[in-house]
């Protein structure tokens, strides 16, 4: 189980990530927004069992239209 601070450290240490799988993480809308804004090269994202709202997912989809979401795990 990851928490937001751990995800933030991963993102800071690996700014060129193109894909990210976040299983069973205690993250919220703010952390998801941070991830998407911070990782300019992000092209694939899978999140499952998180506290991310549907509204946030829709906002992020609009912000980063080339990002591929794993629909089976999107909250």
C-alpha positions in Angstrom: 0.0 0.0 0.0 1.4 3.4 -1.1 0.7 6.7 0.5 0.8 10.1 -1.3 4.2 11.1 0.0 5.8 7.9 -1.4 4.2 8.5 -4.8 5.4 12.1 -4.7 9.0 10.9 -4.0 8.8 8.4 -6.9 7.6 11.1 -9.2 10.3 13.6 -8.1 13.0 10.9 -8.5 11.8 9.8 -11.9 10.5 12.8 -13.9 10.8 11.0 -17.2 8.4 8.2 -16.4 6.1 7.3 -19.3 3.9 4.8 -17.5 2.8 4.4 -14.0 0.8 1.7 -12.2 -0.6 2.7 -8.8 -2.1 -0.3 -7.1 -3.9 0.0 -3.8 -2.7 3.5 -2.9 -3.9 6.0 -0.4 -3.9 8.9 -2.8 -6.5 11.6 -3.5 -7.3 14.0 -6.3 -4.5 16.4 -5.3 -1.8 13.7 -5.7 -3.2 12.5 -9.0 -3.2 16.1 -10.3 0.5 16.4 -9.1 1.5 13.2 -10.9 -0.1 14.2 -14.2 1.2 17.7 -14.2 4.7 16.7 -13.0 5.2 13.8 -15.5 5.3 15.5 -18.9 6.1 12.2 -20.7 3.4 10.2 -19.0 1.4 8.3 -21.6 -0.1 5.4 -19.6 -1.7 5.4 -16.2 -3.4 2.7 -14.2 -4.9 3.4 -10.8 -6.9 1.0 -8.7 -8.4 1.1 -5.3 -7.7 4.8 -4.6 -9.7 7.7 -3.2 -9.6 9.6 -6.6 -12.9 11.1 -7.6 -14.5 10.6 -11.0 -14.6 14.4 -11.4 -10.8 14.5 -11.0 -10.4 11.8 -13.5 -12.5 13.7 -16.1 -10.5 16.9 -15.4 -7.2 15.2 -15.9 -8.4 13.5 -19.1 -9.3 17.0 -20.4 -5.9 18.3 -19.3 -3.8 15.5 -20.8 -5.7 14.1 -23.8 -2.9 11.8 -25.0 -2.8 9.9 -21.6 -4.0 6.3 -21.9 -6.0 5.2 -18.8 -6.6 1.6 -17.9 -10.3 1.6 -17.9 -10.5 -1.6 -15.9 -9.0 0.2 -12.9 -10.0 3.8 -13.3 -11.9 4.8 -10.1 
